[in-house]
Amino acid sequence: MLHVTDCLPRGSFVYDPIYAERGKHVHLACHLADSTGLDWNTVFPPWRGWVEAWEKFKAESGADILASEQPVESEAHGYCGTLDKVARMGRRIYVLDIKTGAPPVTIGLQTASYLAAYDGKLKSKSTGSAVIHLKEDGSYTFTAEDTPGQKLFHPTDFRVFLACLTVKQWEMQHGLWSPQNREEE
């Protein structure tokens, strides 16, 4: 089963091990803050601002976190992944993706795939996708698919994701790509 991020177009984001490490630890700290509780003494001081931004977002938005670091899969389409958060905000439920850097142009594809895999569990017509760009200074930017003027999400995102998935499945079938060579990309 392919992972969601394996299906996103190459070049849509730049992998940097330093940023990946920061993102991994900030995600873990946010998850702990939402579940078992976060011991702030365990947060690496240079990364504290990003975690504070998450806490500020929750306090200001009133977000009720329904799921955190939730594995999802679509057996029908043959992909899996781990969504960052599911949150109720007012009358809407959002699949939220947390970014510690600027959201890539593929964020809509990524969240649409998570939403499609998770939506059956929600049984709700009021679901949507959103991204929270956490910033080093403790601030954040929240952008949802229904944010006026936003350019990160499009109604065709899931169809485009499925097209990318189909291409990746074709590449695997013909020996042009395998999960073992994902680090080379």
C-alpha positions, 0 to 999 in steps of 0.5 A: 500500500502506497503512502500518501506522501509517496504519491505527491509530485516530485519537486513539490516540496524540498526535503531537508533533514534539518526541517524534517527533524524539526517537524517530527519533534514539533508534531510529537510535542503537539500530539502529546499536548493533545493527548497524554500531556506535554512536559514542556521541559522536554521541548527542545528550546529552539523549537518551543515557538512552534509548539507555543503556536499550536497551543495559541491556535487551539486557545484562540480557535476553540478547536476541539481535537477529535484525533491526533496523529491518526493512521488512515487507509483507503483499501479501495484506492490502495493508499495509507498515511497519518493525518495530523489532526481532526478538529471540530471548530464551530459547526465544521470538522477539519482534517488539519495538517501542521506545517513548521515551514511554508505549506507546499502547493500539494497541501490540498492533495495531501489533506484531501487524501486524508479526508477521503480515507477518514471521512467514512468514520466521521459520517458528516457532510460538514468536513473540510481540509485546512493547514496550520502554518506554525511559526518560530515566533509563536504565531500561526496562519490558519488556512482552510478550504473555505477561507476566502481568497485562499489558493492552497485548496481546490475542489479537484484536489482528491481527483488530482491526488488519485491521478498521482496515485495511479501514476505512482502505482504504474511506476511501481508496476513497471519497476520504475519506483519502489518504496526503497528508493524514496530517499533518492528522490 
